[in-house]
Amino acid sequence: MVALDYRECGPTGEPSVVHVDQGNNYKITWLAPDIETFIRQLVTADVFDDEDE
């Protein structure tokens, strides 16, 4: 799942965005320093080449 991570900023700060892999012992992978940066990094599906599928 993708989640907002408040561990470093506390309840009033700006959280980072992380991916939590529930199937891999809840491994946390950092995605972006804040929600705005995360949203700006999103792309549409047509960016990926699906020809090989």
N, C-alpha and C positions, 0 to 999 in steps of 0.2 A: 504494500500500500504506500501511497505518497502521503506524507504528513508534515505538519509544521512542528519544528523542534524548538521548544522554549527552554531547553536545558541550560544554555549559556546566557541567554538574555533575560530570563525571568519573566514573570507574568505581564510586565508592562513594556518590555522591549520588543524589538522586531525579530521574529523567529526566522531561522533558516529553513530550507525545504530539504527533506530527506526521503529516501526510499527505505522502507522496512520490509525485509524479506522474511515473512513468517515461516516459510518452508525451509529456511536456512538458519534456524536458531535465532530468529529476529535480528539478523545482521543489518546494521544501519549503514547506508551509503549516502553521502552528502550529495545533493543535486544543485543547490543554489544558495547564495547568501541571504536571499529574501524572496518574497512572493513575486514582486515586480520583475526581478531578474529571471525567475523561473518562467513566468508567463511570456516574457520577451524571447525566451529560448525555444518556445513551442513552435512547431512547424506543422504544415498539413501533411497528410498521408502521401500525397503525390510526390513529395520530396524523395521518398524511398523507392528504389528500383525493385519492382515485384515481378520482373520478367522471368526469373528463374524458378518461381513457385508453380 
